[in-house]
Amino acid sequence: MLSINRFSCLLLTSLLALSFGRAVNAKSTATLTVVVNGISNQKGMICMGVYSRSQGFPMNTKDVTTSACVKAKGGSLTHTFSGLLPGNYAVAIIDDQNGDRRLNTDFLGIPKEGFGISKNPTVSMVTGAPKFYDASFLLLSHQNTTINILMKYSLDS
């Protein structure tokens, strides 16, 4: 009888250890909800790039962690990205009117299409494009973070 109790105790301890190991190793993820306001156009696409590092931010779409394009309807829209690892992120948005999925600029580099950046930093001829750390925010595991981005159709003064 004593050996059965020892075996049961050993089995229970082993099962608990195995289940604890899986819980520790499970990847915890976060959800990001992006609310885009001030959309002027009712045609084209609103394209969003989510960056997890400074490389390529905010112009190079090859360096995004994830992205999405949603049909523009004017006013505002909401899009949710799920399965993101916890960490620092920044979001860049364009109001893509010609379908090329990039921000078109003139010969001086001034945007011809609407754009938006997380944390809504000043974008002007003086400041230039914002840096990742100026636009980044923290995503925590198992949480839904909502950010609001205001579209701009001209540079700030």
N, CA, C and O of each residue as an XYZ file, in Angstrom:
628
protein
N       0.817     -1.185      0.000
C       0.000      0.000      0.000
C       0.861      1.249      0.000
O       0.553      2.234     -0.672
N       1.963      1.196      0.775
C       2.865      2.334      0.859
C       3.523      2.609     -0.487
O       3.723      3.769     -0.850
N       3.861      1.561     -1.232
C       4.489      1.768     -2.538
C       3.495      2.356     -3.544
O       3.912      3.100     -4.432
N       2.208      2.053     -3.438
C       1.196      2.636     -4.324
C       1.060      4.123     -4.035
O       0.950      4.924     -4.963
N       1.067      4.504     -2.761
C       0.978      5.920     -2.408
C       2.203      6.682     -2.902
O       2.084      7.803     -3.397
N       3.392      6.065     -2.766
C       4.612      6.711     -3.273
C       4.536      6.885     -4.783
O       4.884      7.935     -5.323
N       4.068      5.824     -5.461
C       3.940      5.896     -6.918
C       2.945      6.984     -7.317
O       3.216      7.760     -8.234
N       1.803      7.051     -6.643
C       0.790      8.077     -6.940
C       1.345      9.467     -6.704
O       1.120     10.377     -7.502
N       2.069      9.633     -5.610
C       2.658     10.941     -5.293
C       3.696     11.322     -6.343
O       3.743     12.469     -6.787
N       4.524     10.363     -6.737
C       5.545     10.616     -7.759
C       4.894     10.950     -9.098
O       5.340     11.861     -9.796
N       3.850     10.223     -9.457
C       3.133     10.477    -10.707
C       2.492     11.863    -10.693
O       2.586     12.598    -11.676
N       1.850     12.223     -9.599
C       1.212     13.531     -9.481
C       2.250     14.649     -9.566
O       2.024     15.652    -10.244
N       3.372     14.487     -8.893
C       4.449     15.486     -8.933
C       4.998     15.628    -10.345
O       5.257     16.743    -10.799
N       5.175     14.524    -11.038
C       5.686     14.567    -12.414
C       4.712     15.280    -13.343
O       5.121     16.093    -14.171
N       3.433     14.977    -13.208
C       2.431     15.636    -14.049
C       2.382     17.136    -13.786
O       2.271     17.927    -14.722
N       2.463     17.527    -12.529
C       2.479     18.952    -12.200
C       3.712     19.637    -12.787
O       3.618     20.743    -13.319
N       4.858     18.982    -12.688
C       6.092     19.562    -13.231
C       5.999     19.718    -14.742
O       6.440     20.728    -15.290
N       5.430     18.726    -15.418
C       5.284     18.819    -16.871
C       4.332     19.939    -17.266
O       4.617     20.688    -18.201
N       3.214     20.064    -16.574
C       2.265     21.119    -16.932
C       2.826     22.494    -16.611
O       2.554     23.447    -17.341
N       3.598     22.625    -15.544
C       4.212     23.912    -15.216
C       5.238     24.286    -16.281
O       5.328     25.451    -16.666
N       6.004     23.324    -16.758
C       6.996     23.590    -17.801
C       6.348     24.096    -19.076
O       6.890     24.986    -19.730
N       5.216     23.555    -19.434
C       4.514     24.021    -20.632
C       3.988     25.435    -20.449
O       4.041     26.237    -21.381
N       3.487     25.752    -19.274
C       2.953     27.094    -19.027
C       4.062     28.133    -19.101
O       3.851     29.235    -19.609
N       5.229     27.793    -18.602
C       6.344     28.733    -18.631
C       6.835     28.939    -20.056
O       7.194     30.055    -20.430
N       6.857     27.873    -20.860
C       7.386     27.963    -22.217
C       6.369     28.478    -23.238
O       6.745     28.805    -24.363
N       5.099     28.553    -22.867
C       4.085     29.034    -23.807
C       4.357     30.491    -24.163
O       4.665     31.305    -23.292
N       4.243     30.810    -25.440
C       4.473     32.189    -25.886
C       3.266     33.035    -25.529
O       2.138     32.748    -25.929
N       3.532     34.083    -24.765
C       2.449     35.005    -24.443
C       2.419     36.085    -25.516
O       3.462     36.579    -25.944
N       1.229     36.441    -25.939
C       1.094     37.418    -27.013
C       0.212     38.578    -26.569
O      -0.435     38.537    -25.523
N       0.213     39.601    -27.393
C      -0.566     40.808    -27.127
C      -1.402     41.138    -28.352
O      -1.152     40.641    -29.450
N      -2.393     41.981    -28.143
C      -3.258     42.446    -29.217
C      -3.150     43.959    -29.308
O      -3.162     44.657    -28.294
N      -3.043     44.461    -30.540
C      -2.960     45.898    -30.784
C      -4.153     46.319    -31.629
O      -4.368     45.790    -32.720
N      -4.922     47.268    -31.125
C      -6.028     47.842    -31.881
C      -5.632     49.249    -32.292
O      -5.305     50.083    -31.448
N      -5.662     49.509    -33.599
C      -5.293     50.816    -34.141
C      -6.570     51.519    -34.596
O      -7.311     51.004    -35.434
N      -6.815     52.699    -34.034
C      -7.945     53.534    -34.436
C      -7.364     54.684    -35.250
O      -6.555     55.462    -34.746
N      -7.781     54.786    -36.511
C      -7.287     55.828    -37.412
C      -8.395     56.860    -37.582
O      -9.501     56.527    -38.008
N      -8.096     58.111    -37.249
C      -9.067     59.203    -37.346
C      -8.610     60.226    -38.376
O      -7.427     60.298    -38.711
N      -9.554     61.015    -38.875
C      -9.231     62.105    -39.787
C      -8.960     61.673    -41.211
O      -8.223     62.347    -41.930
N      -9.546     60.553    -41.635
C      -9.353     60.076    -43.005
C     -10.187     60.955    -43.937
O     -11.408     61.032    -43.803
N      -9.522     61.608    -44.872
C     -10.207     62.546    -45.777
C     -10.842     61.874    -46.981
O     -11.863     62.339    -47.486
N     -10.250     60.790    -47.440
C     -10.683     60.188    -48.699
C     -11.655     59.036    -48.484
O     -11.625     58.356    -47.459
N     -12.515     58.834    -49.471
C     -13.475     57.739    -49.437
C     -13.108     56.650    -50.434
O     -13.872     55.708    -50.645
N     -11.939     56.782    -51.044
C     -11.459     55.750    -51.966
C     -10.014     55.442    -51.606
O      -9.403     56.133    -50.792
N      -9.484     54.409    -52.217
C      -8.118     54.003    -51.907
C      -8.071     53.087    -50.695
O      -9.095     52.572    -50.245
N      -6.868     52.895    -50.179
C      -6.649     51.990    -49.055
C      -5.895     52.715    -47.946
O      -5.038     53.558    -48.213
N      -6.219     52.385    -46.717
C      -5.451     52.837    -45.566
C      -4.533     51.671    -45.215
O      -4.994     50.620    -44.769
N      -3.223     51.864    -45.418
C      -2.246     50.800    -45.189
C      -1.463     51.084    -43.917
O      -0.936     52.180    -43.727
N      -1.394     50.072    -43.040
C      -0.747     50.197    -41.739
C       0.424     49.238    -41.650
O       0.302     48.063    -41.998
N       1.557     49.739    -41.185
C       2.719     48.907    -40.935
C       3.070     48.957    -39.462
O       3.216     50.039    -38.893
N       3.207     47.790    -38.835
C       3.573     47.697    -37.425
C       5.039     47.277    -37.364
O       5.412     46.221    -37.873
N       5.863     48.114    -36.738
C       7.304     47.887    -36.651
C       7.686     47.525    -35.220
O       7.179     48.124    -34.271
N       8.579     46.546    -35.061
C       9.054     46.158    -33.733
C      10.499     46.594    -33.495
O      11.084     46.286    -32.456
N      11.064     47.304    -34.451
C      12.432     47.828    -34.295
C      12.588     49.056    -35.181
O      11.747     49.337    -36.035
N      13.657     49.766    -34.965
C      13.852     51.036    -35.663
C      14.214     50.865    -37.137
O      13.949     51.752    -37.948
N      14.816     49.735    -37.486
C      15.246     49.534    -38.869
C      14.063     49.651    -39.825
O      13.077     48.923    -39.710
N      14.179     50.586    -40.776
C      13.167     50.758    -41.802
C      11.999     51.650    -41.431
O      11.229     52.044    -42.307
N      11.847     51.980    -40.156
C      10.717     52.810    -39.729
C      10.958     54.249    -40.142
O      12.074     54.734    -39.956
N       9.991     54.958    -40.686
C       8.619     54.560    -40.977
C       8.355     54.265    -42.443
O       7.207     54.004    -42.802
N       9.362     54.294    -43.306
C       9.123     54.255    -44.753
C       9.286     52.885    -45.407
O       8.614     52.605    -46.400
N      10.153     52.028    -44.885
C      10.463     50.780    -45.572
C       9.488     49.673    -45.167
O       9.556     49.159    -44.051
N       8.605     49.319    -46.055
C       7.598     48.301    -45.750
C       8.181     46.893    -45.670
O       7.496     45.978    -45.213
N       9.415     46.697    -46.100
C      10.042     45.376    -46.009
C      10.430     45.032    -44.574
O      10.642     43.862    -44.254
N      10.526     46.044    -43.705
C      10.959     45.823    -42.329
C       9.811     45.747    -41.325
O      10.053     45.740    -40.118
N       8.575     45.691    -41.798
C       7.443     45.638    -40.868
C       7.339     44.265    -40.213
O       7.713     43.250    -40.801
N       6.830     44.252    -38.996
C       6.544     43.003    -38.305
C       5.257     42.402    -38.843
O       5.161     41.194    -39.058
N       4.270     43.261    -39.057
C       3.006     42.862    -39.672
C       2.383     44.095    -40.311
O       2.740     45.226    -39.983
N       1.458     43.864    -41.217
C       0.823     44.996    -41.901
C      -0.581     44.609    -42.348
O      -0.958     43.438    -42.358
N      -1.338     45.637    -42.717
C      -2.689     45.415    -43.237
C      -3.112     46.630    -44.034
O      -2.700     47.751    -43.736
N      -3.933     46.410    -45.046
C      -4.551     47.498    -45.805
C      -6.064     47.310    -45.725
O      -6.586     46.212    -45.918
N      -6.750     48.413    -45.434
C      -8.200     48.404    -45.270
C      -8.781     49.459    -46.195
O      -8.216     50.544    -46.328
N      -9.896     49.158    -46.833
C     -10.534     50.110    -47.748
C     -10.894     51.392    -47.012
O     -11.514     51.366    -45.949
N     -10.491     52.518    -47.601
C     -10.803     53.830    -47.024
C     -12.279     54.137    -47.229
O     -12.830     53.922    -48.308
N     -12.907     54.646    -46.172
C     -14.319     55.032    -46.262
C     -14.521     56.442    -45.729
O     -15.657     56.880    -45.544
N     -13.435     57.150    -45.482
C     -13.540     58.491    -44.904
C     -13.804     58.411    -43.414
O     -14.265     57.385    -42.915
N     -13.517     59.482    -42.708
C     -13.780     59.535    -41.270
C     -12.767     58.768    -40.460
O     -11.651     59.242    -40.247
N     -13.143     57.573    -39.999
C     -12.233     56.785    -39.173
C     -12.420     55.298    -39.446
O     -13.400     54.877    -40.061
N     -11.463     54.522    -38.975
C     -11.554     53.069    -39.054
C     -10.776     52.471    -37.904
O      -9.936     53.127    -37.288
N     -11.071     51.212    -37.628
C     -10.391     50.476    -36.566
C      -9.919     49.150    -37.134
O     -10.649     48.476    -37.861
N      -8.676     48.779    -36.790
C      -8.137     47.485    -37.218
C      -7.374     46.876    -36.046
O      -6.679     47.581    -35.315
N      -7.509     45.566    -35.872
C      -6.851     44.870    -34.767
C      -5.808     43.893    -35.292
O      -6.065     43.119    -36.215
N      -4.625     43.947    -34.685
C      -3.536     43.007    -34.954
C      -3.408     42.124    -33.713
O      -3.260     42.635    -32.603
N      -3.463     40.814    -33.891
C      -3.330     39.918    -32.741
C      -2.102     39.034    -32.916
O      -1.534     38.944    -34.004
N      -1.706     38.391    -31.835
C      -0.567     37.481    -31.872
C       0.783     38.165    -31.860
O       1.781     37.552    -32.239
N       0.845     39.422    -31.435
C       2.123     40.137    -31.372
C       2.853     39.771    -30.079
O       2.233     39.626    -29.026
N       4.162     39.624    -30.169
C       4.951     39.363    -28.975
C       5.050     40.643    -28.153
O       5.075     41.732    -28.727
N       5.107     40.546    -26.838
C       5.260     41.744    -26.018
C       6.544     42.487    -26.391
O       7.546     41.869    -26.751
N       6.503     43.812    -26.302
C       7.678     44.622    -26.618
C       7.290     46.000    -27.105
O       6.127     46.397    -27.025
N       8.274     46.729    -27.610
C       8.050     48.077    -28.130
C       7.692     48.009    -29.608
O       8.298     47.261    -30.375
N       6.696     48.804    -29.993
C       6.224     48.855    -31.373
C       5.959     50.300    -31.774
O       5.756     51.169    -30.927
N       5.966     50.538    -33.075
C       5.543     51.814    -33.649
C       4.742     51.495    -34.904
O       4.973     50.477    -35.558
N       3.793     52.379    -35.236
C       2.914     52.147    -36.384
C       3.021     53.317    -37.343
O       3.001     54.476    -36.927
N       3.137     53.011    -38.632
C       3.120     54.023    -39.694
C       1.950     53.701    -40.619
O       1.717     52.543    -40.965
N       1.217     54.743    -41.015
C       0.015     54.573    -41.835
C       0.087     55.490    -43.045
O       0.579     56.615    -42.953
N      -0.409     54.999    -44.190
C      -0.555     55.867    -45.363
C      -1.973     55.743    -45.913
O      -2.609     54.693    -45.825
N      -2.441     56.838    -46.475
C      -3.713     56.864    -47.199
C      -3.331     56.655    -48.663
O      -3.122     57.611    -49.410
N      -3.245     55.388    -49.052
C      -2.726     55.008    -50.368
C      -3.789     55.217    -51.446
O      -4.703     54.405    -51.597
N      -3.662     56.291    -52.176
C      -4.661     56.655    -53.182
C      -4.417     56.019    -54.544
O      -5.336     55.943    -55.359
N      -3.187     55.560    -54.806
C      -2.910     55.006    -56.134
C      -2.603     53.508    -56.113
O      -2.255     52.940    -57.148
N      -2.725     52.868    -54.966
C      -2.589     51.419    -54.896
C      -1.179     50.874    -54.938
O      -1.001     49.670    -55.123
N      -0.160     51.721    -54.772
C       1.210     51.202    -54.821
C       1.752     50.804    -53.448
O       2.882     50.328    -53.347
N       0.961     50.993    -52.396
C       1.294     50.592    -51.027
C       2.571     51.232    -50.502
O       3.314     50.622    -49.732
N       2.818     52.465    -50.926
C       3.944     53.234    -50.386
C       3.548     54.703    -50.352
O       2.640     55.127    -51.067
N       4.230     55.470    -49.524
C       3.940     56.892    -49.402
C       4.618     57.628    -50.548
O       5.846     57.665    -50.629
N       3.828     58.205    -51.423
C       4.374     58.966    -52.545
C       4.734     60.367    -52.071
O       3.985     61.002    -51.329
N       5.902     60.836    -52.517
C       6.393     62.158    -52.128
C       6.789     62.948    -53.365
O       6.952     62.393    -54.452
N       6.941     64.265    -53.179
C       7.417     65.092    -54.288
C       8.947     65.093    -54.292
O       9.568     64.367    -53.516
N       9.548     65.894    -55.150
C      11.003     65.892    -55.293
C      11.718     66.383    -54.031
O      12.913     66.134    -53.873
N      11.016     67.074    -53.133
C      11.603     67.514    -51.862
C      11.389     66.498    -50.736
O      11.884     66.687    -49.625
N      10.660     65.433    -51.021
C      10.360     64.434    -50.005
C       9.109     64.728    -49.208
O       8.840     64.063    -48.207
N       8.341     65.714    -49.636
C       7.098     66.065    -48.950
C       5.998     65.111    -49.413
O       5.798     64.933    -50.614
N       5.282     64.494    -48.463
C       4.243     63.521    -48.831
C       3.144     64.114    -49.705
O       2.663     65.222    -49.469
N       2.761     63.340    -50.726
C       1.627     63.694    -51.588
C       0.353     62.995    -51.120
O      -0.745     63.353    -51.545
N       0.498     62.003    -50.250
C      -0.634     61.238    -49.736
C      -0.694     61.434    -48.220
O       0.286     61.829    -47.589
N      -1.861     61.150    -47.659
C      -2.013     61.263    -46.215
C      -1.164     60.229    -45.487
O      -0.870     59.160    -46.021
N      -0.776     60.565    -44.261
C       0.049     59.665    -43.456
C      -0.289     59.850    -41.983
O      -0.892     60.850    -41.596
N       0.098     58.894    -41.181
C      -0.074     58.971    -39.737
C       0.978     58.127    -39.057
O       1.428     57.119    -39.602
N       1.368     58.541    -37.866
C       2.401     57.851    -37.096
C       1.890     57.688    -35.665
O       1.244     58.588    -35.128
N       2.179     56.540    -35.048
C       1.778     56.334    -33.664
C       2.353     57.429    -32.770
O       3.450     57.932    -33.018
N       1.623     57.786    -31.753
C       1.909     58.871    -30.807
C       1.818     60.248    -31.461
O       2.129     61.256    -30.826
N       1.392     60.300    -32.730
C       1.124     61.557    -33.445
C       2.220     62.611    -33.280
O       1.929     63.734    -32.867
N       3.487     62.270    -33.595
C       4.568     63.247    -33.441
C       4.491     64.347    -34.498
O       3.820     64.198    -35.519
N       5.182     65.444    -34.241
C       5.289     66.527    -35.213
C       6.135     66.048    -36.384
O       7.208     65.477    -36.193
N       5.647     66.283    -37.591
C       6.385     65.948    -38.811
C       6.433     67.219    -39.639
O       5.409     67.689    -40.134
N       7.630     67.771    -39.786
C       7.790     69.029    -40.522
C       9.090     68.994    -41.311
O       9.853     68.030    -41.238
N       9.328     70.052    -42.062
C      10.599     70.153    -42.794
C      11.766     70.227    -41.810
O      12.875     69.804    -42.136
N      11.531     70.752    -40.628
C      12.586     70.873    -39.612
C      12.830     69.538    -38.915
O      13.976     69.115    -38.769
N      11.757     68.872    -38.486
C      11.911     67.632    -37.718
C      12.176     66.420    -38.602
O      12.820     65.465    -38.166
N      11.689     66.449    -39.832
C      11.815     65.292    -40.709
C      10.927     64.152    -40.237
O      10.027     64.346    -39.419
N      11.188     62.967    -40.759
C      10.415     61.784    -40.367
C      10.723     61.448    -38.909
O      11.871     61.570    -38.480
N       9.731     61.033    -38.152
C       9.968     60.713    -36.743
C      10.837     59.477    -36.584
O      10.847     58.592    -37.440
N      11.553     59.429    -35.492
C      12.371     58.269    -35.138
C      11.492     57.236    -34.435
O      10.451     57.570    -33.868
N      11.925     55.992    -34.481
C      11.183     54.892    -33.861
C      10.888     55.185    -32.391
O       9.756     55.006    -31.940
N      11.892     55.632    -31.645
C      11.692     55.843    -30.207
C      10.712     56.979    -29.917
O      10.125     57.015    -28.836
N      10.524     57.908    -30.858
C       9.537     58.980    -30.673
C       8.109     58.493    -30.918
O       7.150     59.111    -30.456
N       7.975     57.406    -31.630
C       6.647     56.902    -31.998
C       6.313     55.574    -31.324
O       5.207     55.059    -31.488
N       7.254     55.017    -30.569
C       7.042     53.668    -30.033
C       6.255     53.675    -28.724
O       6.219     54.664    -27.992
N       5.637     52.543    -28.468
C       4.822     52.321    -27.275
C       5.012     50.872    -26.876
O       5.462     50.059    -27.683
N       4.674     50.542    -25.645
C       4.895     49.208    -25.103
C       3.627     48.366    -25.183
O       2.549     48.791    -24.768
N       3.784     47.160    -25.727
C       2.707     46.164    -25.709
C       3.032     45.155    -24.622
O       4.136     44.612    -24.584
N       2.082     44.905    -23.743
C       2.260     43.934    -22.671
C       1.535     42.644    -23.027
O       0.524     42.662    -23.729
N       2.066     41.512    -22.531
C       1.466     40.218    -22.855
C       0.057     40.100    -22.287
O      -0.262     40.646    -21.231
N      -0.761     39.378    -23.016
C      -2.146     39.084    -22.636
C      -2.990     40.346    -22.451
O      -3.963     40.332    -21.697
N      -2.631     41.424    -23.123
C      -3.418     42.652    -23.018
C      -3.754     43.179    -24.404
O      -3.035     42.938    -25.373
N      -4.861     43.903    -24.472
C      -5.239     44.593    -25.702
C      -4.894     46.062    -25.518
O      -5.455     46.732    -24.651
N      -3.979     46.559    -26.326
C      -3.591     47.964    -26.290
C      -4.255     48.661    -27.467
O      -4.206     48.169    -28.594
N      -4.874     49.803    -27.207
C      -5.511     50.591    -28.258
C      -4.761     51.899    -28.416
O      -4.504     52.599    -27.437
N      -4.407     52.230    -29.668
C      -3.768     53.513    -29.947
C      -4.627     54.277    -30.950
O      -5.314     53.676    -31.775
N      -4.582     55.589    -30.873
C      -5.306     56.465    -31.794
C      -4.295     57.223    -32.635
O      -3.367     57.832    -32.103
N      -4.475     57.186    -33.940
C      -3.577     57.886    -34.861
C      -4.404     58.842    -35.701
O      -5.427     58.463    -36.272
N      -3.953     60.074    -35.770
C      -4.622     61.104    -36.559
C      -3.917     61.231    -37.903
O      -2.711     61.472    -37.955
N      -4.668     61.068    -38.988
C      -4.097     61.222    -40.327
C      -3.730     62.683    -40.565
O      -4.419     63.597    -40.112
N      -2.628     62.880    -41.289
C      -2.182     64.218    -41.685
C      -2.118     64.245    -43.204
O      -1.716     63.269    -43.839
N      -2.512     65.354    -43.770
C      -2.471     65.500    -45.222
C      -1.539     66.626    -45.638
O      -1.506     67.022    -46.804
N      -0.785     67.135    -44.679
C       0.269     68.118    -44.946
C       1.235     68.068    -43.771
O       0.907     67.539    -42.710
N       2.420     68.618    -43.965
C       3.401     68.669    -42.891
C       2.961     69.670    -41.830
O       2.211     70.605    -42.111
N       3.442     69.457    -40.599
C       3.191     70.416    -39.525
C       4.044     71.657    -39.759
O       5.085     71.586    -40.411
N       3.601     72.792    -39.228
C       4.380     74.029    -39.394
C       5.472     74.110    -38.360
O       6.232     75.077    -38.340
